Amino acid sequence: MFAFVLMPFDPKFDDIYKLGVQQTAKRFGIDAERVDDQIFHKENILERIYNQIISADFIIADMTDRNPNVFYETGYAHAKGKICLLLTSNADDIPFDLKHHRHVIYGNSIQNLVRQLERELPAIKSEVENRQSAIVVSLSKADGDLEKTKYSATGHVYLFFDLNNKTNSPSPEIESVYFYTGPGWQFTLDNQECLSSPSDLPDFQLRHFIKSPIRRLTSGGWAQFKLVGRKFIAFASDEPLKDSYRLNGRAVMRINTADGVNDYPIDIDVKVEEFPF
């Protein structure tokens, strides 16, 4: 798997690139390269950068110091639909409208960068592999509200998932669907409880069985389902109850098909608040 690295051509980034990005990526079977590490003859450097963005499986872009070339090239990658992992030593260097994209703030520590890449790269690698499958799962919408009594606060989230088949062939038959979360979650689908068991994936505590809305997707097919989640957030005996809370974290949707297993990392960030009526 190939990750093309965008960052300023400045010696102060050499250790970030070689010790932080390149060595960590290599441990996960990912070849990470900057354009100045490559040998090319027929193209000029700009043509090479654009061609490498197109051919890359995903992009790693260091936005530190808001370098105009890196910003322009990252915008080109986004326009081409590439998965982009943004890096920066300073959170202010990532514009507001890009903060919803995956990003790593490493400060002045290469060790901090390595730790965060060790978490992010497996998820990105899985997402790249899933894009090549006949079924692609994405979270299209997430809402929530807060149920508060005198004694406790409970969050309710409404998660809308899209299933798409963007290939030219029908998908394999879906055999089972599981949703992996942290502790304390309960889910329903079409007003029916989704049964749960301890997770068989590291970093997750629960595995929820989800009844698939379809058996397979035709070429170009689409389906959607809505999960309703419930979780106790706080008790009045522990601390004063708030009027709103933020529920965020990472989950995984696993699709088992006749052709194999695909895991889809899902980032959830929902504000739940009490309505005054």
Protein Blocks (a to p, Z undefined) as FASTA:
>chain_A
ZZdddddddfklmmmmmmmmmmmmmmnopacddfklpccfkbcfklmmmmmmmmpmbdcd
dfehiiaklmmmmmmmmmnopacddddfbfklpcfklmmpccddekjafklmmmmmmmmm
mmmmmmmmmmmpmbdcddfbdcddddddfkbccdddddddddddfbfbdcdddfbdcddd
dehiacdeehiacdddddfbehiabdcddddfbfbdcehiacdddddddddfbdfklpcc
dfbdcdedddddddddfkbccdddddddddddddfZZ
